[in-house]
Amino acid sequence: MSVEGVVDRLFRRSARQLVAAIARALGPGHITLAEEVVQDALVKALETWPYRGVPANPRGWLYRVALNRGLDVLRRDAVLRDRLLRLPATDTIDAAVADPDPFADDELAMIFMCSHPVLTPDARVALTLKVAAGFSVDEIAAAFLAEPATIAQRIVRAKRMLVQRGIEFEIPDPIDARDRLESVLEALYLMFNEGYDARGGPRAVREELCLEAIRLGELLVRRREVRTPEVHALLSLMCLQASRLPARYDANGDLILLGDQDRGRWDRNLIARGMRHLSEASTGDRLTAYHVEAAIAAAHALAPDDRSTDWSYILGLYDRLLLVAPSPVVELNRAVAVAHVQGPAQAIDALLPLLEYPAMRRYYLLPALLGAFHDELGNVPQAVHWYEAALKLPCNDAERRYLERKRAAALAR
């Protein structure tokens, strides 16, 4: 593998882990600095490794370079002098970084710090996505259906609040950890969704984000204090959804809808993992949105083909989901089940009220579905209108090509 390939792999797999480890070493007031010095270390690797060769322990090299750079920046800080004395010795660092999963505790500490209750719920999730998941401000804004400037301000205020309150970088006690768990799970859920269906750009799927969200979820279930049914439920949902990734797009990168996918290409190992976590999730007495969504995903995963899918059962699950976690996005997804059970006209009736929500008017899938249901009814002018409305909204390139094909097919009739 080329040096560029090694660095790219390390960036995708280890950058967020390194940020967590550096931030823990420097202190919670220096999260932004940790992000910057890890980026600097990756750039330095690209500059020096082609001539000196890739070190035997590349992740340890990056950690050392990033940490040294951070210490150089802060060396005159009186508060930091005591911290310098507490940093591990060089041989300890090398041994730790050589471990297959050396920064697991650092990552969890970072995530739980970002989810501290001194922050508002939205700020917790936004900060977790930025710091622990490596999302850009634009990506977080898309996940929240919000303006980037609003998200940027939210993140700055959250970082400032953590410093002002002197929040420690640590895994909290079991009671405190469970209090923060809801925000942690929401961040993982949004992280997975951005990977599963990127909101914009050339990449329709960012598989590394899906797998990273699953990996972080697995870190949670290893810890007894946060090994709850809802963690298993979210893991079940993510595994079952991720199992479809190999079949969602063709060789040209074009979108394949669920009903047209080759289910023989679905990842059976991920389905098995998802069903195992769903079984573990059933041990509690609390029904969460993750439980219901995982049950919906399981209904699809267990159907041998699209015609065998029990859409009436799925519609009933969406009705239950609306009781547990009502939202316009759930209503939109429920309309797909309505179309299968009751027909496209009833699905259109279910979708039209959603146009009253400003955030939904920025979501391409709402007009796209209205176009598809009108198309199914043979209402060509309305179908074209809604396809064109969807094309004016942010979506990824594969989704845009799909909408353009649907619009062209409707116009040709």
ZADREN-138049 format. One record per residue (C-alpha): residue number from 0; x, z negated, y. Coordinates in nm, 3 decimals. Layout:
<nodes>
+-----+---------+---------+---------+
| num |      xx |      zz |      yy |
+-----+---------+---------+---------+
| NUM |       X |       Z |       Y |
...
+-----+---------+---------+---------+
</nodes>
This chain:
<nodes>
+-----+---------+---------+---------+
| num |      xx |      zz |      yy |
+-----+---------+---------+---------+
|   0 |   0.000 |   0.000 |   0.000 |
|   1 |   0.126 |   0.083 |   0.351 |
|   2 |   0.214 |  -0.188 |   0.603 |
|   3 |  -0.094 |  -0.087 |   0.803 |
|   4 |  -0.304 |  -0.127 |   0.490 |
|   5 |  -0.161 |  -0.473 |   0.417 |
|   6 |  -0.225 |  -0.591 |   0.774 |
|   7 |  -0.576 |  -0.444 |   0.773 |
|   8 |  -0.657 |  -0.624 |   0.449 |
|   9 |  -0.517 |  -0.950 |   0.586 |
|  10 |  -0.716 |  -0.903 |   0.906 |
|  11 |  -1.040 |  -0.852 |   0.715 |
|  12 |  -0.980 |  -1.129 |   0.461 |
|  13 |  -0.769 |  -1.390 |   0.637 |
|  14 |  -0.801 |  -1.366 |   1.017 |
|  15 |  -1.094 |  -1.606 |   1.042 |
|  16 |  -0.930 |  -1.845 |   0.797 |
|  17 |  -0.612 |  -1.841 |   1.006 |
|  18 |  -0.808 |  -1.903 |   1.326 |
|  19 |  -0.968 |  -2.207 |   1.165 |
|  20 |  -0.632 |  -2.342 |   1.045 |
|  21 |  -0.460 |  -2.286 |   1.381 |
|  22 |  -0.752 |  -2.435 |   1.574 |
|  23 |  -0.741 |  -2.742 |   1.353 |
|  24 |  -0.366 |  -2.778 |   1.414 |
|  25 |  -0.389 |  -2.731 |   1.792 |
|  26 |  -0.714 |  -2.919 |   1.841 |
|  27 |  -1.078 |  -2.821 |   1.902 |
|  28 |  -1.013 |  -2.761 |   2.272 |
|  29 |  -0.798 |  -2.461 |   2.187 |
|  30 |  -1.026 |  -2.238 |   1.980 |
|  31 |  -0.985 |  -1.944 |   2.218 |
|  32 |  -0.607 |  -1.982 |   2.206 |
|  33 |  -0.621 |  -1.986 |   1.825 |
|  34 |  -0.813 |  -1.658 |   1.828 |
|  35 |  -0.558 |  -1.503 |   2.064 |
|  36 |  -0.244 |  -1.611 |   1.879 |
|  37 |  -0.379 |  -1.489 |   1.543 |
|  38 |  -0.440 |  -1.149 |   1.704 |
|  39 |  -0.086 |  -1.161 |   1.846 |
|  40 |   0.055 |  -1.240 |   1.501 |
|  41 |  -0.126 |  -0.944 |   1.345 |
|  42 |   0.011 |  -0.714 |   1.618 |
|  43 |   0.361 |  -0.852 |   1.562 |
|  44 |   0.327 |  -0.784 |   1.189 |
|  45 |   0.245 |  -0.420 |   1.264 |
|  46 |   0.550 |  -0.402 |   1.489 |
|  47 |   0.806 |  -0.571 |   1.261 |
|  48 |   0.702 |  -0.527 |   0.898 |
|  49 |   0.762 |  -0.148 |   0.887 |
|  50 |   1.131 |  -0.221 |   0.959 |
|  51 |   1.186 |  -0.557 |   0.791 |
|  52 |   0.945 |  -0.519 |   0.503 |
|  53 |   0.634 |  -0.718 |   0.415 |
|  54 |   0.729 |  -1.084 |   0.358 |
|  55 |   0.678 |  -1.242 |   0.018 |
|  56 |   0.406 |  -1.465 |   0.162 |
|  57 |   0.243 |  -1.249 |   0.435 |
|  58 |  -0.038 |  -1.494 |   0.507 |
|  59 |   0.213 |  -1.777 |   0.547 |
|  60 |   0.418 |  -1.557 |   0.781 |
|  61 |   0.113 |  -1.489 |   0.998 |
|  62 |   0.023 |  -1.858 |   1.003 |
|  63 |   0.374 |  -1.957 |   1.108 |
|  64 |   0.400 |  -1.693 |   1.381 |
|  65 |   0.055 |  -1.771 |   1.519 |
|  66 |   0.114 |  -2.147 |   1.512 |
|  67 |   0.454 |  -2.115 |   1.682 |
|  68 |   0.304 |  -1.894 |   1.950 |
|  69 |   0.027 |  -2.144 |   2.009 |
|  70 |   0.276 |  -2.428 |   2.036 |
|  71 |   0.487 |  -2.231 |   2.280 |
|  72 |   0.184 |  -2.188 |   2.504 |
|  73 |   0.092 |  -2.556 |   2.491 |
|  74 |   0.429 |  -2.725 |   2.458 |
|  75 |   0.412 |  -2.878 |   2.804 |
|  76 |   0.074 |  -3.032 |   2.734 |
|  77 |   0.124 |  -3.408 |   2.716 |
|  78 |  -0.178 |  -3.449 |   2.488 |
|  79 |  -0.024 |  -3.205 |   2.243 |
|  80 |   0.304 |  -3.396 |   2.202 |
|  81 |   0.146 |  -3.648 |   1.969 |
|  82 |  -0.020 |  -3.367 |   1.774 |
|  83 |   0.315 |  -3.190 |   1.732 |
|  84 |   0.448 |  -3.497 |   1.552 |
|  85 |   0.153 |  -3.487 |   1.311 |
|  86 |   0.187 |  -3.121 |   1.212 |
|  87 |   0.292 |  -3.062 |   0.849 |
|  88 |   0.651 |  -2.984 |   0.764 |
|  89 |   0.753 |  -2.623 |   0.704 |
|  90 |   0.773 |  -2.654 |   0.327 |
|  91 |   0.428 |  -2.815 |   0.321 |
|  92 |   0.285 |  -2.525 |   0.521 |
|  93 |   0.442 |  -2.269 |   0.287 |
|  94 |   0.309 |  -2.444 |  -0.023 |
|  95 |  -0.038 |  -2.477 |   0.124 |
|  96 |  -0.065 |  -2.116 |   0.240 |
|  97 |   0.051 |  -1.993 |  -0.101 |
|  98 |  -0.259 |  -2.156 |  -0.250 |
|  99 |  -0.534 |  -1.899 |  -0.335 |
| 100 |  -0.779 |  -2.068 |  -0.097 |
| 101 |  -0.563 |  -2.276 |   0.136 |
| 102 |  -0.788 |  -2.298 |   0.438 |
| 103 |  -1.124 |  -2.382 |   0.279 |
| 104 |  -1.145 |  -2.725 |   0.442 |
| 105 |  -1.031 |  -2.581 |   0.776 |
| 106 |  -1.302 |  -2.315 |   0.761 |
| 107 |  -1.573 |  -2.565 |   0.677 |
| 108 |  -1.451 |  -2.800 |   0.950 |
| 109 |  -1.464 |  -2.513 |   1.198 |
| 110 |  -1.815 |  -2.412 |   1.095 |
| 111 |  -1.949 |  -2.767 |   1.111 |
| 112 |  -1.783 |  -2.828 |   1.447 |
| 113 |  -1.947 |  -2.514 |   1.587 |
| 114 |  -2.279 |  -2.652 |   1.458 |
| 115 |  -2.248 |  -2.992 |   1.624 |
| 116 |  -2.582 |  -3.131 |   1.747 |
| 117 |  -2.453 |  -3.169 |   2.105 |
| 118 |  -2.502 |  -2.792 |   2.128 |
| 119 |  -2.838 |  -2.619 |   2.145 |
| 120 |  -2.945 |  -2.447 |   1.819 |
| 121 |  -2.888 |  -2.097 |   1.962 |
| 122 |  -2.546 |  -2.196 |   2.096 |
| 123 |  -2.445 |  -2.336 |   1.756 |
| 124 |  -2.524 |  -2.013 |   1.576 |
| 125 |  -2.369 |  -1.790 |   1.844 |
| 126 |  -2.046 |  -1.993 |   1.849 |
| 127 |  -2.024 |  -1.994 |   1.469 |
| 128 |  -2.067 |  -1.617 |   1.457 |
| 129 |  -1.800 |  -1.570 |   1.725 |
| 130 |  -1.538 |  -1.814 |   1.602 |
| 131 |  -1.595 |  -1.854 |   1.229 |
| 132 |  -1.727 |  -1.506 |   1.152 |
| 133 |  -1.529 |  -1.302 |   1.404 |
| 134 |  -1.830 |  -1.126 |   1.559 |
| 135 |  -1.803 |  -0.958 |   1.895 |
| 136 |  -2.035 |  -1.063 |   2.175 |
| 137 |  -2.221 |  -0.732 |   2.142 |
| 138 |  -2.275 |  -0.789 |   1.769 |
| 139 |  -2.410 |  -1.139 |   1.829 |
| 140 |  -2.639 |  -1.008 |   2.103 |
| 141 |  -2.774 |  -0.746 |   1.859 |
| 142 |  -2.835 |  -1.013 |   1.595 |
| 143 |  -3.029 |  -1.224 |   1.847 |
| 144 |  -3.198 |  -0.920 |   2.007 |
| 145 |  -3.056 |  -1.055 |   2.335 |
| 146 |  -2.840 |  -0.935 |   2.624 |
| 147 |  -2.459 |  -0.953 |   2.574 |
| 148 |  -2.409 |  -1.135 |   2.908 |
| 149 |  -2.648 |  -1.408 |   2.794 |
| 150 |  -2.459 |  -1.453 |   2.467 |
| 151 |  -2.119 |  -1.457 |   2.640 |
| 152 |  -2.231 |  -1.734 |   2.875 |
| 153 |  -2.379 |  -1.927 |   2.585 |
| 154 |  -2.048 |  -1.918 |   2.395 |
| 155 |  -1.839 |  -2.022 |   2.697 |
| 156 |  -2.071 |  -2.315 |   2.766 |
| 157 |  -2.063 |  -2.419 |   2.400 |
| 158 |  -1.682 |  -2.425 |   2.388 |
| 159 |  -1.672 |  -2.623 |   2.711 |
| 160 |  -1.924 |  -2.874 |   2.577 |
| 161 |  -1.719 |  -2.936 |   2.262 |
| 162 |  -1.411 |  -3.009 |   2.472 |
| 163 |  -1.595 |  -3.231 |   2.720 |
| 164 |  -1.754 |  -3.437 |   2.443 |
| 165 |  -1.427 |  -3.467 |   2.249 |
| 166 |  -1.581 |  -3.335 |   1.928 |
| 167 |  -1.339 |  -3.371 |   1.637 |
| 168 |  -1.234 |  -3.090 |   1.410 |
| 169 |  -1.340 |  -3.235 |   1.076 |
| 170 |  -1.589 |  -3.207 |   0.793 |
| 171 |  -1.859 |  -3.461 |   0.887 |
| 172 |  -1.995 |  -3.733 |   0.662 |
| 173 |  -2.275 |  -3.630 |   0.422 |
| 174 |  -2.563 |  -3.734 |   0.649 |
| 175 |  -2.416 |  -3.565 |   0.958 |
| 176 |  -2.322 |  -3.256 |   0.755 |
| 177 |  -2.679 |  -3.210 |   0.637 |
| 178 |  -2.806 |  -3.247 |   0.993 |
| 179 |  -2.589 |  -2.951 |   1.091 |
| 180 |  -2.657 |  -2.746 |   0.780 |
| 181 |  -2.955 |  -2.553 |   0.919 |
| 182 |  -2.743 |  -2.394 |   1.192 |
| 183 |  -2.463 |  -2.320 |   0.946 |
| 184 |  -2.699 |  -2.140 |   0.711 |
| 185 |  -2.858 |  -1.944 |   0.995 |
| 186 |  -2.515 |  -1.821 |   1.102 |
| 187 |  -2.431 |  -1.710 |   0.746 |
| 188 |  -2.770 |  -1.538 |   0.723 |
| 189 |  -2.709 |  -1.341 |   1.044 |
| 190 |  -2.354 |  -1.264 |   0.937 |
| 191 |  -2.476 |  -1.120 |   0.609 |
| 192 |  -2.750 |  -0.918 |   0.778 |
| 193 |  -2.505 |  -0.759 |   1.020 |
| 194 |  -2.292 |  -0.654 |   0.724 |
| 195 |  -2.589 |  -0.532 |   0.522 |
| 196 |  -2.737 |  -0.326 |   0.803 |
| 197 |  -2.502 |  -0.280 |   1.099 |
| 198 |  -2.695 |  -0.251 |   1.424 |
| 199 |  -2.482 |   0.026 |   1.570 |
| 200 |  -2.175 |   0.245 |   1.530 |
| 201 |  -2.049 |   0.475 |   1.257 |
| 202 |  -2.048 |   0.219 |   0.976 |
| 203 |  -2.389 |   0.168 |   0.823 |
| 204 |  -2.267 |  -0.111 |   0.597 |
| 205 |  -1.988 |  -0.361 |   0.655 |
| 206 |  -1.948 |  -0.482 |   0.301 |
| 207 |  -1.668 |  -0.721 |   0.395 |
| 208 |  -1.912 |  -0.921 |   0.612 |
| 209 |  -2.162 |  -0.947 |   0.326 |
| 210 |  -1.895 |  -1.066 |   0.085 |
| 211 |  -1.750 |  -1.305 |   0.345 |
| 212 |  -2.092 |  -1.463 |   0.403 |
| 213 |  -2.130 |  -1.508 |   0.026 |
| 214 |  -1.778 |  -1.655 |   0.002 |
| 215 |  -1.851 |  -1.908 |   0.277 |
| 216 |  -2.178 |  -1.998 |   0.105 |
| 217 |  -1.985 |  -2.060 |  -0.215 |
| 218 |  -1.752 |  -2.291 |  -0.020 |
| 219 |  -2.057 |  -2.492 |   0.082 |
| 220 |  -2.191 |  -2.539 |  -0.271 |
| 221 |  -1.852 |  -2.668 |  -0.382 |
| 222 |  -1.901 |  -2.966 |  -0.150 |
| 223 |  -2.132 |  -3.226 |  -0.300 |
| 224 |  -2.248 |  -3.349 |   0.041 |
| 225 |  -2.400 |  -3.010 |   0.131 |
| 226 |  -2.487 |  -2.875 |  -0.214 |
| 227 |  -2.858 |  -2.852 |  -0.134 |
| 228 |  -3.135 |  -2.631 |  -0.273 |
| 229 |  -3.151 |  -2.430 |   0.051 |
| 230 |  -2.780 |  -2.343 |   0.024 |
| 231 |  -2.843 |  -2.213 |  -0.328 |
| 232 |  -3.150 |  -2.025 |  -0.199 |
| 233 |  -2.951 |  -1.848 |   0.072 |
| 234 |  -2.676 |  -1.765 |  -0.175 |
| 235 |  -2.937 |  -1.625 |  -0.411 |
| 236 |  -3.080 |  -1.408 |  -0.136 |
| 237 |  -2.739 |  -1.277 |  -0.029 |
| 238 |  -2.624 |  -1.202 |  -0.384 |
| 239 |  -2.947 |  -1.020 |  -0.471 |
| 240 |  -2.940 |  -0.817 |  -0.150 |
| 241 |  -2.569 |  -0.738 |  -0.186 |
| 242 |  -2.632 |  -0.609 |  -0.539 |
| 243 |  -2.800 |  -0.302 |  -0.383 |
| 244 |  -2.506 |  -0.204 |  -0.163 |
| 245 |  -2.360 |   0.058 |  -0.401 |
| 246 |  -2.692 |   0.247 |  -0.400 |
| 247 |  -2.798 |   0.222 |  -0.034 |
| 248 |  -2.600 |   0.526 |   0.086 |
| 249 |  -2.502 |   0.856 |  -0.075 |
| 250 |  -2.159 |   1.017 |  -0.087 |
| 251 |  -2.211 |   1.159 |   0.262 |
| 252 |  -2.298 |   0.818 |   0.404 |
| 253 |  -2.667 |   0.902 |   0.439 |
| 254 |  -2.930 |   0.631 |   0.401 |
| 255 |  -3.124 |   0.601 |   0.073 |
| 256 |  -3.444 |   0.398 |   0.100 |
| 257 |  -3.514 |   0.124 |  -0.154 |
| 258 |  -3.773 |   0.327 |  -0.343 |
| 259 |  -3.532 |   0.619 |  -0.389 |
| 260 |  -3.226 |   0.420 |  -0.496 |
| 261 |  -3.063 |   0.461 |  -0.836 |
| 262 |  -3.109 |   0.111 |  -0.970 |
| 263 |  -2.852 |   0.179 |  -1.237 |
| 264 |  -2.596 |   0.149 |  -0.959 |
| 265 |  -2.709 |  -0.197 |  -0.855 |
| 266 |  -2.447 |  -0.463 |  -0.926 |
| 267 |  -2.572 |  -0.653 |  -1.231 |
| 268 |  -2.315 |  -0.931 |  -1.188 |
| 269 |  -2.442 |  -1.005 |  -0.839 |
| 270 |  -2.801 |  -1.000 |  -0.965 |
| 271 |  -2.707 |  -1.252 |  -1.234 |
| 272 |  -2.536 |  -1.473 |  -0.974 |
| 273 |  -2.839 |  -1.445 |  -0.749 |
| 274 |  -3.079 |  -1.545 |  -1.024 |
| 275 |  -2.857 |  -1.838 |  -1.119 |
| 276 |  -2.856 |  -1.966 |  -0.760 |
| 277 |  -3.233 |  -1.913 |  -0.740 |
| 278 |  -3.272 |  -2.138 |  -1.043 |
| 279 |  -3.054 |  -2.403 |  -0.877 |
| 280 |  -3.261 |  -2.369 |  -0.558 |
| 281 |  -3.580 |  -2.466 |  -0.742 |
| 282 |  -3.465 |  -2.825 |  -0.799 |
| 283 |  -3.579 |  -2.957 |  -0.460 |
| 284 |  -3.922 |  -3.026 |  -0.315 |
| 285 |  -3.867 |  -2.835 |   0.012 |
| 286 |  -3.966 |  -2.470 |   0.042 |
| 287 |  -3.758 |  -2.282 |   0.300 |
| 288 |  -3.763 |  -1.925 |   0.425 |
| 289 |  -3.451 |  -1.863 |   0.216 |
| 290 |  -3.642 |  -1.960 |  -0.100 |
| 291 |  -3.924 |  -1.716 |  -0.025 |
| 292 |  -3.694 |  -1.432 |   0.080 |
| 293 |  -3.486 |  -1.485 |  -0.233 |
| 294 |  -3.803 |  -1.466 |  -0.443 |
| 295 |  -3.890 |  -1.135 |  -0.274 |
| 296 |  -3.541 |  -1.001 |  -0.343 |
| 297 |  -3.567 |  -1.119 |  -0.704 |
| 298 |  -3.897 |  -0.932 |  -0.747 |
| 299 |  -3.722 |  -0.612 |  -0.647 |
| 300 |  -3.412 |  -0.686 |  -0.855 |
| 301 |  -3.611 |  -0.748 |  -1.174 |
| 302 |  -3.830 |  -0.436 |  -1.145 |
| 303 |  -3.679 |  -0.157 |  -1.357 |
| 304 |  -3.795 |   0.108 |  -1.107 |
| 305 |  -3.991 |   0.139 |  -0.784 |
| 306 |  -4.323 |   0.211 |  -0.956 |
| 307 |  -4.291 |  -0.111 |  -1.157 |
| 308 |  -4.250 |  -0.325 |  -0.843 |
| 309 |  -4.531 |  -0.579 |  -0.807 |
| 310 |  -4.612 |  -0.516 |  -0.441 |
| 311 |  -4.920 |  -0.738 |  -0.450 |
| 312 |  -4.701 |  -1.029 |  -0.553 |
| 313 |  -4.450 |  -0.941 |  -0.280 |
| 314 |  -4.728 |  -0.923 |  -0.020 |
| 315 |  -4.838 |  -1.271 |  -0.125 |
| 316 |  -4.480 |  -1.393 |  -0.080 |
| 317 |  -4.470 |  -1.246 |   0.271 |
| 318 |  -4.794 |  -1.428 |   0.350 |
| 319 |  -4.627 |  -1.749 |   0.238 |
| 320 |  -4.315 |  -1.665 |   0.441 |
| 321 |  -4.528 |  -1.632 |   0.753 |
| 322 |  -4.650 |  -1.985 |   0.694 |
| 323 |  -4.298 |  -2.120 |   0.640 |
| 324 |  -4.114 |  -1.926 |   0.911 |
| 325 |  -4.345 |  -1.713 |   1.126 |
| 326 |  -4.173 |  -1.441 |   1.326 |
| 327 |  -4.239 |  -1.081 |   1.435 |
| 328 |  -3.958 |  -0.962 |   1.207 |
| 329 |  -4.131 |  -1.116 |   0.907 |
| 330 |  -4.457 |  -0.948 |   1.016 |
| 331 |  -4.273 |  -0.616 |   1.039 |
| 332 |  -4.134 |  -0.649 |   0.686 |
| 333 |  -4.472 |  -0.763 |   0.560 |
| 334 |  -4.623 |  -0.438 |   0.691 |
| 335 |  -4.414 |  -0.245 |   0.437 |
| 336 |  -4.580 |  -0.443 |   0.158 |
| 337 |  -4.920 |  -0.385 |   0.323 |
| 338 |  -4.854 |  -0.010 |   0.315 |
| 339 |  -4.788 |  -0.022 |  -0.061 |
| 340 |  -5.090 |  -0.239 |  -0.139 |
| 341 |  -5.352 |  -0.140 |   0.118 |
| 342 |  -5.228 |   0.189 |   0.259 |
| 343 |  -5.042 |   0.316 |   0.569 |
| 344 |  -5.340 |   0.288 |   0.805 |
| 345 |  -5.362 |  -0.087 |   0.746 |
| 346 |  -4.984 |  -0.110 |   0.786 |
| 347 |  -5.008 |   0.059 |   1.128 |
| 348 |  -5.275 |  -0.193 |   1.231 |
| 349 |  -5.037 |  -0.471 |   1.126 |
| 350 |  -4.748 |  -0.326 |   1.328 |
| 351 |  -4.910 |  -0.235 |   1.660 |
| 352 |  -4.946 |  -0.597 |   1.784 |
| 353 |  -4.568 |  -0.637 |   1.749 |
| 354 |  -4.518 |  -0.402 |   2.044 |
| 355 |  -4.620 |  -0.693 |   2.264 |
| 356 |  -4.287 |  -0.865 |   2.192 |
| 357 |  -4.008 |  -0.745 |   2.430 |
| 358 |  -3.740 |  -0.805 |   2.166 |
| 359 |  -3.928 |  -0.597 |   1.908 |
| 360 |  -3.954 |  -0.310 |   2.154 |
| 361 |  -3.573 |  -0.295 |   2.137 |
| 362 |  -3.570 |  -0.289 |   1.756 |
| 363 |  -3.559 |   0.068 |   1.623 |
| 364 |  -3.724 |  -0.021 |   1.292 |
| 365 |  -4.063 |  -0.090 |   1.452 |
| 366 |  -4.117 |   0.264 |   1.589 |
| 367 |  -3.943 |   0.407 |   1.281 |
| 368 |  -4.202 |   0.247 |   1.053 |
| 369 |  -4.487 |   0.353 |   1.278 |
| 370 |  -4.352 |   0.707 |   1.256 |
| 371 |  -4.324 |   0.690 |   0.877 |
| 372 |  -4.678 |   0.557 |   0.830 |
| 373 |  -4.828 |   0.817 |   1.065 |
| 374 |  -4.624 |   1.079 |   0.879 |
| 375 |  -4.772 |   0.962 |   0.549 |
| 376 |  -5.122 |   1.000 |   0.696 |
| 377 |  -5.044 |   1.352 |   0.819 |
| 378 |  -5.060 |   1.253 |   1.188 |
| 379 |  -4.770 |   1.477 |   1.291 |
| 380 |  -4.780 |   1.433 |   1.675 |
| 381 |  -4.790 |   1.054 |   1.643 |
| 382 |  -4.517 |   1.058 |   1.378 |
| 383 |  -4.288 |   1.268 |   1.599 |
| 384 |  -4.361 |   1.044 |   1.898 |
| 385 |  -4.258 |   0.731 |   1.713 |
| 386 |  -3.951 |   0.890 |   1.552 |
| 387 |  -3.833 |   0.996 |   1.896 |
| 388 |  -3.900 |   0.647 |   2.030 |
| 389 |  -3.687 |   0.501 |   1.749 |
| 390 |  -3.404 |   0.745 |   1.823 |
| 391 |  -3.380 |   0.608 |   2.178 |
| 392 |  -3.298 |   0.259 |   2.048 |
| 393 |  -2.971 |   0.119 |   1.908 |
| 394 |  -2.912 |   0.190 |   1.539 |
| 395 |  -2.618 |   0.294 |   1.325 |
| 396 |  -2.521 |   0.654 |   1.267 |
| 397 |  -2.669 |   0.677 |   0.917 |
| 398 |  -3.003 |   0.546 |   1.040 |
| 399 |  -2.994 |   0.792 |   1.330 |
| 400 |  -2.934 |   1.084 |   1.095 |
| 401 |  -3.221 |   0.967 |   0.875 |
| 402 |  -3.458 |   0.952 |   1.173 |
| 403 |  -3.348 |   1.295 |   1.291 |
| 404 |  -3.420 |   1.439 |   0.945 |
| 405 |  -3.764 |   1.277 |   0.938 |
| 406 |  -3.848 |   1.407 |   1.286 |
| 407 |  -3.730 |   1.759 |   1.195 |
| 408 |  -3.935 |   1.754 |   0.873 |
| 409 |  -4.245 |   1.643 |   1.061 |
| 410 |  -4.200 |   1.916 |   1.324 |
| 411 |  -4.160 |   2.178 |   1.051 |
| 412 |  -4.502 |   2.103 |   0.907 |
+-----+---------+---------+---------+
</nodes>
